[in-house]
């Protein structure tokens, strides 16, 4: 029986083409099966946020600073002041109508202690 020998690079190329064709054929049915929904399932309803709970942000740009005011239901929640030169800061209402507390961030500063109870 006569055998035909081909160079190793040609054999590797043929094997690569054969594997690529087999992979493409195997991948196509999986993609269509993934797109099909099983019977009896309904799509999830779209969840929309409550417009009353989302803050309304008003941005005012001036020569020396940018002021952002956030209001929820018409009530002022915070003011962010971003100077042209310097770090931004927040003004948070302090119970009164026209009194504010200056903060570097909206972090409350409350640090809850955490302890490791169990480790596995």
N, CA, C and O atoms as a printed pandas DataFrame, in Angstrom:
     atom_number atom_name residue_name chain_id  residue_number  x_coord  y_coord  z_coord
0              1         N          UNK        A               1    0.838   -1.147    0.000
1              2        CA          UNK        A               1    0.000    0.000    0.000
2              3         C          UNK        A               1    0.901    1.234    0.000
3              4         O          UNK        A               1    1.851    1.321    0.778
4              5         N          UNK        A               2    0.598    2.168   -0.866
5              6        CA          UNK        A               2    1.395    3.381   -0.989
6              7         C          UNK        A               2    0.826    4.469   -0.088
7              8         O          UNK        A               2   -0.373    4.747   -0.099
8              9         N          UNK        A               3    1.692    5.063    0.671
9             10        CA          UNK        A               3    1.285    6.177    1.536
10            11         C          UNK        A               3    1.892    7.460    0.988
11            12         O          UNK        A               3    3.036    7.496    0.534
12            13         N          UNK        A               4    1.091    8.498    1.049
13            14        CA          UNK        A               4    1.569    9.795    0.598
14            15         C          UNK        A               4    1.894   10.601    1.844
15            16         O          UNK        A               4    1.058   10.772    2.732
16            17         N          UNK        A               5    3.107   11.085    1.890
17            18        CA          UNK        A               5    3.532   11.883    3.034
18            19         C          UNK        A               5    3.475   13.363    2.630
19            20         O          UNK        A               5    3.903   13.752    1.543
20            21         N          UNK        A               6    2.936   14.158    3.536
21            22        CA          UNK        A               6    2.910   15.601    3.282
22            23         C          UNK        A               6    3.760   16.269    4.345
23            24         O          UNK        A               6    3.972   15.696    5.414
24            25         N          UNK        A               7    4.250   17.466    4.074
25            26        CA          UNK        A               7    5.075   18.169    5.052
26            27         C          UNK        A               7    4.271   18.412    6.335
27            28         O          UNK        A               7    3.050   18.556    6.276
28            29         N          UNK        A               8    4.947   18.461    7.503
29            30        CA          UNK        A               8    4.246   18.643    8.766
30            31         C          UNK        A               8    3.418   19.929    8.829
31            32         O          UNK        A               8    2.351   19.945    9.443
32            33         N          UNK        A               9    3.896   20.996    8.204
33            34        CA          UNK        A               9    3.147   22.248    8.260
34            35         C          UNK        A               9    1.820   22.121    7.525
35            36         O          UNK        A               9    0.821   22.686    7.971
36            37         N          UNK        A              10    1.784   21.400    6.420
37            38        CA          UNK        A              10    0.558   21.202    5.667
38            39         C          UNK        A              10   -0.414   20.323    6.458
39            40         O          UNK        A              10   -1.623   20.552    6.410
40            41         N          UNK        A              11    0.090   19.331    7.179
41            42        CA          UNK        A              11   -0.766   18.464    7.984
42            43         C          UNK        A              11   -1.383   19.257    9.130
43            44         O          UNK        A              11   -2.560   19.075    9.441
44            45         N          UNK        A              12   -0.612   20.127    9.754
45            46        CA          UNK        A              12   -1.137   20.948   10.840
46            47         C          UNK        A              12   -2.197   21.911   10.314
47            48         O          UNK        A              12   -3.198   22.165   10.983
48            49         N          UNK        A              13   -1.974   22.445    9.116
49            50        CA          UNK        A              13   -2.939   23.356    8.523
50            51         C          UNK        A              13   -4.257   22.639    8.240
51            52         O          UNK        A              13   -5.331   23.174    8.514
52            53         N          UNK        A              14   -4.173   21.461    7.706
53            54        CA          UNK        A              14   -5.377   20.679    7.417
54            55         C          UNK        A              14   -6.134   20.334    8.684
55            56         O          UNK        A              14   -7.363   20.389    8.712
56            57         N          UNK        A              15   -5.405   19.980    9.732
57            58        CA          UNK        A              15   -6.035   19.653   11.009
58            59         C          UNK        A              15   -6.711   20.896   11.599
59            60         O          UNK        A              15   -7.799   20.798   12.165
60            61         N          UNK        A              16   -6.076   22.052   11.470
61            62        CA          UNK        A              16   -6.651   23.288   11.992
62            63         C          UNK        A              16   -7.933   23.651   11.243
63            64         O          UNK        A              16   -8.903   24.092   11.859
64            65         N          UNK        A              17   -7.946   23.470    9.918
65            66        CA          UNK        A              17   -9.146   23.766    9.130
66            67         C          UNK        A              17  -10.271   22.820    9.524
67            68         O          UNK        A              17  -11.421   23.241    9.652
68            69         N          UNK        A              18   -9.949   21.552    9.717
69            70        CA          UNK        A              18  -10.944   20.565   10.100
70            71         C          UNK        A              18  -11.531   20.878   11.479
71            72         O          UNK        A              18  -12.744   20.783   11.672
72            73         N          UNK        A              19  -10.678   21.251   12.437
73            74        CA          UNK        A              19  -11.164   21.591   13.774
74            75         C          UNK        A              19  -12.001   22.877   13.768
75            76         O          UNK        A              19  -12.990   22.972   14.495
76            77         N          UNK        A              20  -11.613   23.858   12.961
77            78        CA          UNK        A              20  -12.370   25.105   12.884
78            79         C          UNK        A              20  -13.755   24.860   12.304
79            80         O          UNK        A              20  -14.735   25.431   12.781
80            81         N          UNK        A              21  -13.845   24.020   11.285
81            82        CA          UNK        A              21  -15.143   23.711   10.681
82            83         C          UNK        A              21  -16.026   22.955   11.664
83            84         O          UNK        A              21  -17.227   23.216   11.749
84            85         N          UNK        A              22  -15.444   22.026   12.403
85            86        CA          UNK        A              22  -16.224   21.267   13.384
86            87         C          UNK        A              22  -16.687   22.182   14.512
87            88         O          UNK        A              22  -17.814   22.047   14.988
88            89         N          UNK        A              23  -15.834   23.112   14.947
89            90        CA          UNK        A              23  -16.203   24.044   16.007
90            91         C          UNK        A              23  -17.309   24.985   15.577
91            92         O          UNK        A              23  -18.203   25.288   16.367
92            93         N          UNK        A              24  -17.264   25.458   14.324
93            94        CA          UNK        A              24  -18.303   26.349   13.828
94            95         C          UNK        A              24  -19.631   25.621   13.714
95            96         O          UNK        A              24  -20.679   26.197   14.006
96            97         N          UNK        A              25  -19.601   24.371   13.297
97            98        CA          UNK        A              25  -20.827   23.594   13.180
98            99         C          UNK        A              25  -21.413   23.299   14.553
99           100         O          UNK        A              25  -22.634   23.284   14.712
100          101         N          UNK        A              26  -20.570   23.066   15.535
101          102        CA          UNK        A              26  -21.060   22.761   16.879
102          103         C          UNK        A              26  -21.556   24.020   17.584
103          104         O          UNK        A              26  -22.442   23.931   18.434
104          105         N          UNK        A              27  -21.014   25.176   17.258
105          106        CA          UNK        A              27  -21.390   26.406   17.939
106          107         C          UNK        A              27  -22.733   26.940   17.468
107          108         O          UNK        A              27  -23.429   27.595   18.244
108          109         N          UNK        A              28  -23.122   26.685   16.224
109          110        CA          UNK        A              28  -24.364   27.212   15.701
110          111         C          UNK        A              28  -25.594   26.673   16.414
111          112         O          UNK        A              28  -26.448   27.482   16.777
112          113         N          UNK        A              29  -25.754   25.384   16.643
113          114        CA          UNK        A              29  -26.952   24.932   17.345
114          115         C          UNK        A              29  -27.010   25.436   18.783
115          116         O          UNK        A              29  -28.104   25.654   19.303
116          117         N          UNK        A              30  -25.877   25.627   19.438
117          118        CA          UNK        A              30  -25.875   26.107   20.811
118          119         C          UNK        A              30  -26.379   27.543   20.876
119          120         O          UNK        A              30  -27.067   27.911   21.828
120          121         N          UNK        A              31  -26.046   28.364   19.875
121          122        CA          UNK        A              31  -26.477   29.752   19.879
122          123         C          UNK        A              31  -27.988   29.838   19.694
123          124         O          UNK        A              31  -28.632   30.661   20.346
124          125         N          UNK        A              32  -28.570   29.020   18.834
125          126        CA          UNK        A              32  -30.013   29.075   18.622
126          127         C          UNK        A              32  -30.751   28.506   19.826
127          128         O          UNK        A              32  -31.845   28.970   20.147
128          129         N          UNK        A              33  -30.179   27.513   20.498
129          130        CA          UNK        A              33  -30.823   26.943   21.677
130          131         C          UNK        A              33  -30.793   27.941   22.829
131          132         O          UNK        A              33  -31.715   27.965   23.645
132          133         N          UNK        A              34  -29.761   28.756   22.909
133          134        CA          UNK        A              34  -29.640   29.736   23.972
134          135         C          UNK        A              34  -30.648   30.865   23.780
135          136         O          UNK        A              34  -31.159   31.404   24.761
136          137         N          UNK        A              35  -30.945   31.236   22.518
137          138        CA          UNK        A              35  -31.856   32.329   22.233
138          139         C          UNK        A              35  -33.317   31.946   22.448
139          140         O          UNK        A              35  -34.151   32.817   22.695
140          141         N          UNK        A              36  -33.632   30.678   22.358
141          142        CA          UNK        A              36  -35.013   30.240   22.505
142          143         C          UNK        A              36  -35.393   30.220   23.981
143          144         O          UNK        A              36  -34.624   29.764   24.826
144          145         N          UNK        A              37  -36.598   30.725   24.281
145          146        CA          UNK        A              37  -37.065   30.711   25.663
146          147         C          UNK        A              37  -37.880   29.449   25.895
147          148         O          UNK        A              37  -38.646   29.042   25.021
148          149         N          UNK        A              38  -37.731   28.834   27.038
149          150        CA          UNK        A              38  -38.510   27.642   27.339
150          151         C          UNK        A              38  -40.000   27.986   27.405
151          152         O          UNK        A              38  -40.355   29.122   27.718
152          153         N          UNK        A              39  -40.860   27.034   27.120
153          154        CA          UNK        A              39  -42.294   27.323   27.157
154          155         C          UNK        A              39  -42.762   27.593   28.589
155          156         O          UNK        A              39  -42.232   27.020   29.541
156          157         N          UNK        A              40  -43.746   28.460   28.730
157          158        CA          UNK        A              40  -44.314   28.758   30.039
158          159         C          UNK        A              40  -43.654   29.912   30.763
159          160         O          UNK        A              40  -44.133   30.314   31.823
160          161         N          UNK        A              41  -42.578   30.456   30.237
161          162        CA          UNK        A              41  -41.911   31.578   30.884
162          163         C          UNK        A              41  -42.374   32.882   30.255
163          164         O          UNK        A              41  -42.571   32.967   29.043
164          165         N          UNK        A              42  -42.543   33.895   31.091
165          166        CA          UNK        A              42  -42.931   35.213   30.606
166          167         C          UNK        A              42  -41.778   36.178   30.833
167          168         O          UNK        A              42  -41.028   36.014   31.796
168          169         N          UNK        A              43  -41.613   37.182   29.973
169          170        CA          UNK        A              43  -40.530   38.150   30.193
170          171         C          UNK        A              43  -40.808   38.980   31.444
171          172         O          UNK        A              43  -41.961   39.206   31.810
172          173         N          UNK        A              44  -39.741   39.426   32.089
173          174        CA          UNK        A              44  -39.867   40.255   33.281
174          175         C          UNK        A              44  -40.405   41.632   32.910
175          176         O          UNK        A              44  -40.048   42.175   31.865
176          177         N          UNK        A              45  -41.253   42.196   33.749
177          178        CA          UNK        A              45  -41.741   43.547   33.448
178          179         C          UNK        A              45  -40.636   44.557   33.649
179          180         O          UNK        A              45  -39.734   44.357   34.463
180          181         N          UNK        A              46  -40.711   45.651   32.898
181          182        CA          UNK        A              46  -39.702   46.702   33.049
182          183         C          UNK        A              46  -39.935   47.443   34.348
183          184         O          UNK        A              46  -41.067   47.792   34.684
184          185         N          UNK        A              47  -38.860   47.680   35.072
185          186        CA          UNK        A              47  -38.950   48.382   36.348
186          187         C          UNK        A              47  -38.554   49.823   36.107
187          188         O          UNK        A              47  -37.443   50.113   35.664
188          189         N          UNK        A              48  -39.464   50.709   36.399
189          190        CA          UNK        A              48  -39.173   52.125   36.243
190          191         C          UNK        A              48  -39.121   52.764   37.619
191          192         O          UNK        A              48  -39.909   52.426   38.502
192          193         N          UNK        A              49  -38.204   53.676   37.791
193          194        CA          UNK        A              49  -38.050   54.349   39.082
194          195         C          UNK        A              49  -39.164   55.356   39.315
195          196         O          UNK        A              49  -39.763   55.862   38.366
196          197         N          UNK        A              50  -39.434   55.639   40.555
197          198        CA          UNK        A              50  -40.435   56.628   40.912
198          199         C          UNK        A              50  -39.838   58.008   40.684
199          200         O          UNK        A              50  -38.815   58.354   41.274
200          201         N          UNK        A              51  -40.478   58.790   39.829
201          202        CA          UNK        A              51  -39.943   60.110   39.486
202          203         C          UNK        A              51  -39.932   61.048   40.683
203          204         O          UNK        A              51  -39.123   61.973   40.740
204          205         N          UNK        A              52  -40.839   60.812   41.657
205          206        CA          UNK        A              52  -40.872   61.687   42.829
206          207         C          UNK        A              52  -39.684   61.457   43.748
207          208         O          UNK        A              52  -39.278   62.369   44.469
208          209         N          UNK        A              53  -39.117   60.252   43.737
209          210        CA          UNK        A              53  -38.006   59.938   44.636
210          211         C          UNK        A              53  -36.643   60.261   44.029
211          212         O          UNK        A              53  -35.648   60.325   44.750
212          213         N          UNK        A              54  -36.587   60.463   42.731
213          214        CA          UNK        A              54  -35.315   60.786   42.090
214          215         C          UNK        A              54  -35.015   62.269   42.290
215          216         O          UNK        A              54  -35.902   63.108   42.132
216          217         N          UNK        A              55  -33.769   62.594   42.638
217          218        CA          UNK        A              55  -33.453   64.013   42.869
218          219         C          UNK        A              55  -33.432   64.799   41.570
219          220         O          UNK        A              55  -32.995   64.300   40.533
220          221         N          UNK        A              56  -33.908   66.031   41.641
221          222        CA          UNK        A              56  -33.800   66.965   40.537
222          223         C          UNK        A              56  -32.546   67.783   40.778
223          224         O          UNK        A              56  -32.427   68.461   41.799
224          225         N          UNK        A              57  -31.618   67.721   39.846
225          226        CA          UNK        A              57  -30.348   68.422   40.019
226          227         C          UNK        A              57  -30.332   69.635   39.100
227          228         O          UNK        A              57  -30.534   69.523   37.891
228          229         N          UNK        A              58  -30.088   70.792   39.697
229          230        CA          UNK        A              58  -29.971   72.034   38.952
230          231         C          UNK        A              58  -28.515   72.478   39.003
231          232         O          UNK        A              58  -27.945   72.640   40.083
232          233         N          UNK        A              59  -27.915   72.672   37.830
233          234        CA          UNK        A              59  -26.502   73.055   37.749
234          235         C          UNK        A              59  -26.407   74.509   37.321
235          236         O          UNK        A              59  -26.970   74.905   36.300
236          237         N          UNK        A              60  -25.689   75.300   38.110
237          238        CA          UNK        A              60  -25.456   76.710   37.812
238          239         C          UNK        A              60  -23.954   76.924   37.695
239          240         O          UNK        A              60  -23.203   76.636   38.627
240          241         N          UNK        A              61  -23.518   77.433   36.539
241          242        CA          UNK        A              61  -22.088   77.684   36.325
242          243         C          UNK        A              61  -21.822   79.183   36.435
243          244         O          UNK        A              61  -22.495   80.008   35.816
244          245         N          UNK        A              62  -20.828   79.496   37.237
245          246        CA          UNK        A              62  -20.398   80.880   37.414
246          247         C          UNK        A              62  -18.933   80.986   37.020
247          248         O          UNK        A              62  -18.317   79.980   36.666
248          249         N          UNK        A              63  -18.368   82.178   37.074
249          250        CA          UNK        A              63  -16.966   82.350   36.684
250          251         C          UNK        A              63  -16.021   81.634   37.635
251          252         O          UNK        A              63  -15.013   81.076   37.203
252          253         N          UNK        A              64  -16.339   81.645   38.931
253          254        CA          UNK        A              64  -15.415   81.091   39.918
254          255         C          UNK        A              64  -15.797   79.712   40.427
255          256         O          UNK        A              64  -14.979   79.049   41.065
256          257         N          UNK        A              65  -17.046   79.251   40.155
257          258        CA          UNK        A              65  -17.477   77.968   40.702
258          259         C          UNK        A              65  -18.670   77.405   39.934
259          260         O          UNK        A              65  -19.335   78.109   39.174
260          261         N          UNK        A              66  -18.916   76.124   40.155
261          262        CA          UNK        A              66  -20.103   75.449   39.641
262          263         C          UNK        A              66  -20.904   74.971   40.839
263          264         O          UNK        A              66  -20.360   74.328   41.737
264          265         N          UNK        A              67  -22.203   75.281   40.859
265          266        CA          UNK        A              67  -23.066   74.927   41.979
266          267         C          UNK        A              67  -24.128   73.947   41.489
267          268         O          UNK        A              67  -24.846   74.225   40.529
268          269         N          UNK        A              68  -24.221   72.795   42.158
269          270        CA          UNK        A              68  -25.238   71.796   41.844
270          271         C          UNK        A              68  -26.170   71.675   43.043
271          272         O          UNK        A              68  -25.717   71.420   44.160
272          273         N          UNK        A              69  -27.468   71.856   42.817
273          274        CA          UNK        A              69  -28.460   71.741   43.876
274          275         C          UNK        A              69  -29.321   70.515   43.600
275          276         O          UNK        A              69  -29.815   70.345   42.485
276          277         N          UNK        A              70  -29.506   69.660   44.603
277          278        CA          UNK        A              70  -30.344   68.470   44.457
278          279         C          UNK        A              70  -31.582   68.626   45.329
279          280         O          UNK        A              70  -31.486   68.925   46.519
280          281         N          UNK        A              71  -32.752   68.418   44.716
281          282        CA          UNK        A              71  -34.016   68.528   45.437
282          283         C          UNK        A              71  -34.829   67.258   45.229
283          284         O          UNK        A              71  -34.864   66.701   44.131
284          285         N          UNK        A              72  -35.489   66.803   46.308
285          286        CA          UNK        A              72  -36.410   65.675   46.249
286          287         C          UNK        A              72  -37.746   66.179   46.761
287          288         O          UNK        A              72  -37.838   66.672   47.885
288          289         N          UNK        A              73  -38.794   66.056   45.933
289          290        CA          UNK        A              73  -40.127   66.579   46.267
290          291         C          UNK        A              73  -40.070   68.060   46.627
291          292         O          UNK        A              73  -40.799   68.502   47.516
292          293         N          UNK        A              74  -39.228   68.826   45.962
293          294        CA          UNK        A              74  -39.122   70.257   46.201
294          295         C          UNK        A              74  -38.292   70.640   47.420
295          296         O          UNK        A              74  -38.087   71.826   47.675
296          297         N          UNK        A              75  -37.814   69.660   48.176
297          298        CA          UNK        A              75  -37.029   69.925   49.383
298          299         C          UNK        A              75  -35.546   69.827   49.042
299          300         O          UNK        A              75  -35.115   68.852   48.426
300          301         N          UNK        A              76  -34.765   70.827   49.435
301          302        CA          UNK        A              76  -33.329   70.847   49.158
302          303         C          UNK        A              76  -32.630   69.761   49.980
303          304         O          UNK        A              76  -32.754   69.730   51.205
304          305         N          UNK        A              77  -31.892   68.868   49.300
305          306        CA          UNK        A              77  -31.216   67.761   49.975
306          307         C          UNK        A              77  -29.739   68.070   50.179
307          308         O          UNK        A              77  -29.211   67.858   51.270
308          309         N          UNK        A              78  -29.069   68.565   49.148
309          310        CA          UNK        A              78  -27.664   68.941   49.262
310          311         C          UNK        A              78  -27.298   69.907   48.153
311          312         O          UNK        A              78  -27.975   69.999   47.129
312          313         N          UNK        A              79  -26.199   70.632   48.387
313          314        CA          UNK        A              79  -25.621   71.528   47.391
314          315         C          UNK        A              79  -24.159   71.147   47.254
315          316         O          UNK        A              79  -23.446   71.039   48.252
316          317         N          UNK        A              80  -23.707   70.943   46.021
317          318        CA          UNK        A              80  -22.293   70.648   45.765
318          319         C          UNK        A              80  -21.681   71.864   45.080
319          320         O          UNK        A              80  -22.160   72.320   44.042
320          321         N          UNK        A              81  -20.624   72.372   45.677
321          322        CA          UNK        A              81  -19.925   73.542   45.132
322          323         C          UNK        A              81  -18.562   73.074   44.644
323          324         O          UNK        A              81  -17.771   72.524   45.411
324          325         N          UNK        A              82  -18.297   73.296   43.364
325          326        CA          UNK        A              82  -17.015   72.922   42.767
326          327         C          UNK        A              82  -16.310   74.192   42.310
327          328         O          UNK        A              82  -16.641   74.735   41.256
328          329         N          UNK        A              83  -15.333   74.677   43.094
329          330        CA          UNK        A              83  -14.601   75.881   42.669
330          331         C          UNK        A              83  -13.708   75.579   41.461
331          332         O          UNK        A              83  -13.349   74.429   41.207
332          333         N          UNK        A              84  -13.363   76.631   40.728
333          334        CA          UNK        A              84  -12.472   76.465   39.582
334          335         C          UNK        A              84  -11.125   75.935   40.051
335          336         O          UNK        A              84  -10.555   75.028   39.444
336          337         N          UNK        A              85  -10.622   76.513   41.144
337          338        CA          UNK        A              85   -9.362   76.050   41.723
338          339         C          UNK        A              85   -9.659   75.573   43.140
339          340         O          UNK        A              85  -10.084   76.359   43.987
340          341         N          UNK        A              86   -9.440   74.304   43.393
341          342        CA          UNK        A              86   -9.689   73.769   44.728
342          343         C          UNK        A              86  -10.555   72.523   44.681
343          344         O          UNK        A              86  -10.974   72.072   43.615
344          345         N          UNK        A              87  -10.811   71.985   45.849
345          346        CA          UNK        A              87  -11.581   70.754   45.963
346          347         C          UNK        A              87  -13.065   71.062   46.122
347          348         O          UNK        A              87  -13.429   72.055   46.752
348          349         N          UNK        A              88  -13.924   70.217   45.554
349          350        CA          UNK        A              88  -15.356   70.432   45.733
350          351         C          UNK        A              88  -15.775   70.119   47.166
351          352         O          UNK        A              88  -15.123   69.338   47.857
352          353         N          UNK        A              89  -16.862   70.733   47.600
353          354        CA          UNK        A              89  -17.411   70.482   48.932
354          355         C          UNK        A              89  -18.933   70.494   48.844
355          356         O          UNK        A              89  -19.507   70.973   47.866
356          357         N          UNK        A              90  -19.577   69.961   49.881
357          358        CA          UNK        A              90  -21.029   69.863   49.935
358          359         C          UNK        A              90  -21.568   70.755   51.046
359          360         O          UNK        A              90  -20.918   70.941   52.075
360          361         N          UNK        A              91  -22.746   71.299   50.833
361          362        CA          UNK        A              91  -23.490   72.025   51.854
362          363         C          UNK        A              91  -24.772   71.233   52.102
363          364         O          UNK        A              91  -25.575   71.031   51.190
364          365         N          UNK        A              92  -24.957   70.783   53.354
365          366        CA          UNK        A              92  -26.102   69.959   53.717
366          367         C          UNK        A              92  -26.970   70.763   54.674
367          368         O          UNK        A              92  -26.452   71.346   55.626
368          369         N          UNK        A              93  -28.299   70.807   54.439
369          370        CA          UNK        A              93  -29.168   71.566   55.344
370          371         C          UNK        A              93  -29.102   71.032   56.777
371          372         O          UNK        A              93  -29.006   69.826   57.008
372          373         N          UNK        A              94  -29.156   71.969   57.733
373          374        CA          UNK        A              94  -29.043   71.604   59.153
374          375         C          UNK        A              94  -30.354   71.875   59.882
375          376         O          UNK        A              94  -30.384   72.625   60.857
376          377         N          UNK        A              95  -31.415   71.275   59.417
377          378        CA          UNK        A              95  -32.688   71.411   60.112
378          379         C          UNK        A              95  -33.372   72.742   59.896
379          380         O          UNK        A              95  -34.577   72.778   59.645
380          381         N          UNK        A              96  -32.655   73.811   59.984
381          382        CA          UNK        A              96  -33.238   75.137   59.765
382          383         C          UNK        A              96  -33.437   75.388   58.284
383          384         O          UNK        A              96  -32.996   74.618   57.431
384          385         N          UNK        A              97  -34.120   76.499   58.003
385          386        CA          UNK        A              97  -34.412   76.771   56.610
386          387         C          UNK        A              97  -33.191   77.261   55.840
387          388         O          UNK        A              97  -32.992   76.892   54.682
388          389         N          UNK        A              98  -32.385   78.082   56.475
389          390        CA          UNK        A              98  -31.277   78.693   55.753
390          391         C          UNK        A              98  -29.918   78.402   56.385
391          392         O          UNK        A              98  -28.966   79.145   56.146
392          393         N          UNK        A              99  -29.804   77.354   57.174
393          394        CA          UNK        A              99  -28.511   77.010   57.759
394          395         C          UNK        A              99  -27.993   75.735   57.123
395          396         O          UNK        A              99  -28.743   74.784   56.905
396          397         N          UNK        A             100  -26.695   75.725   56.828
397          398        CA          UNK        A             100  -26.074   74.597   56.152
398          399         C          UNK        A             100  -24.811   74.183   56.880
399          400         O          UNK        A             100  -24.161   74.998   57.535
400          401         N          UNK        A             101  -24.472   72.911   56.760
401          402        CA          UNK        A             101  -23.221   72.379   57.300
402          403         C          UNK        A             101  -22.332   72.063   56.106
403          404         O          UNK        A             101  -22.770   71.424   55.150
404          405         N          UNK        A             102  -21.088   72.510   56.165
405          406        CA          UNK        A             102  -20.142   72.228   55.088
406          407         C          UNK        A             102  -19.476   70.883   55.348
407          408         O          UNK        A             102  -19.018   70.612   56.458
408          409         N          UNK        A             103  -19.426   70.043   54.315
409          410        CA          UNK        A             103  -18.768   68.730   54.391
410          411         C          UNK        A             103  -17.907   68.536   53.156
411          412         O          UNK        A             103  -18.207   69.045   52.076
412          413         N          UNK        A             104  -16.827   67.783   53.344
413          414        CA          UNK        A             104  -15.963   67.490   52.201
414          415         C          UNK        A             104  -16.531   66.371   51.337
415          416         O          UNK        A             104  -16.187   66.256   50.161
416          417         N          UNK        A             105  -17.409   65.537   51.924
417          418        CA          UNK        A             105  -18.067   64.482   51.165
418          419         C          UNK        A             105  -19.424   64.219   51.799
419          420         O          UNK        A             105  -19.728   64.754   52.866
420          421         N          UNK        A             106  -20.236   63.404   51.151
421          422        CA          UNK        A             106  -21.540   63.069   51.703
422          423         C          UNK        A             106  -21.467   61.880   52.648
423          424         O          UNK        A             106  -22.498   61.386   53.104
424          425         N          UNK        A             107  -20.253   61.415   52.947
425          426        CA          UNK        A             107  -20.072   60.323   53.896
426          427         C          UNK        A             107  -20.515   60.800   55.277
427          428         O          UNK        A             107  -20.139   61.887   55.716
428          429         N          UNK        A             108  -21.315   59.980   55.957
429          430        CA          UNK        A             108  -21.853   60.404   57.250
430          431         C          UNK        A             108  -20.798   60.407   58.346
431          432         O          UNK        A             108  -20.999   61.036   59.385
432          433         N          UNK        A             109  -19.696   59.731   58.144
433          434        CA          UNK        A             109  -18.650   59.683   59.143
434          435         C          UNK        A             109  -18.852   58.574   60.157
435          436         O          UNK        A             109  -17.982   58.351   60.999
436          437         N          UNK        A             110  -19.973   57.873   60.101
437          438        CA          UNK        A             110  -20.248   56.788   61.025
438          439         C          UNK        A             110  -19.461   55.563   60.590
439          440         O          UNK        A             110  -19.643   55.064   59.480
440          441         N          UNK        A             111  -18.611   55.092   61.439
441          442        CA          UNK        A             111  -17.806   53.908   61.146
442          443         C          UNK        A             111  -18.277   52.776   62.047
443          444         O          UNK        A             111  -18.100   52.834   63.263
444          445         N          UNK        A             112  -18.866   51.767   61.467
445          446        CA          UNK        A             112  -19.385   50.636   62.231
446          447         C          UNK        A             112  -18.252   49.654   62.466
447          448         O          UNK        A             112  -17.583   49.252   61.513
448          449         N          UNK        A             113  -18.018   49.255   63.712
449          450        CA          UNK        A             113  -16.939   48.291   63.964
450          451         C          UNK        A             113  -17.315   46.914   63.421
451          452         O          UNK        A             113  -18.462   46.481   63.529
452          453         N          UNK        A             114  -16.346   46.248   62.847
453          454        CA          UNK        A             114  -16.543   44.908   62.302
454          455         C          UNK        A             114  -15.557   43.959   62.956
455          456         O          UNK        A             114  -14.371   44.270   63.070
456          457         N          UNK        A             115  -16.042   42.802   63.386
457          458        CA          UNK        A             115  -15.203   41.795   63.992
458          459         C          UNK        A             115  -15.346   40.505   63.223
459          460         O          UNK        A             115  -16.426   40.198   62.718
460          461         N          UNK        A             116  -14.269   39.742   63.127
461          462        CA          UNK        A             116  -14.308   38.423   62.509
462          463         C          UNK        A             116  -14.798   37.440   63.556
463          464         O          UNK        A             116  -14.138   37.230   64.574
464          465         N          UNK        A             117  -15.963   36.832   63.309
465          466        CA          UNK        A             117  -16.517   35.869   64.254
466          467         C          UNK        A             117  -16.069   34.449   63.933
467          468         O          UNK        A             117  -15.680   33.696   64.825
468          469         N          UNK        A             118  -16.126   34.093   62.672
469          470        CA          UNK        A             118  -15.746   32.760   62.234
470          471         C          UNK        A             118  -14.875   32.888   60.993
471          472         O          UNK        A             118  -15.087   33.770   60.160
472          473         N          UNK        A             119  -13.911   32.015   60.881
473          474        CA          UNK        A             119  -13.086   31.931   59.690
474          475         C          UNK        A             119  -12.973   30.484   59.290
475          476         O          UNK        A             119  -12.716   29.624   60.133
476          477         N          UNK        A             120  -13.155   30.207   58.046
477          478        CA          UNK        A             120  -13.060   28.818   57.561
478          479         C          UNK        A             120  -11.839   28.652   56.710
479          480         O          UNK        A             120  -11.580   27.558   56.208
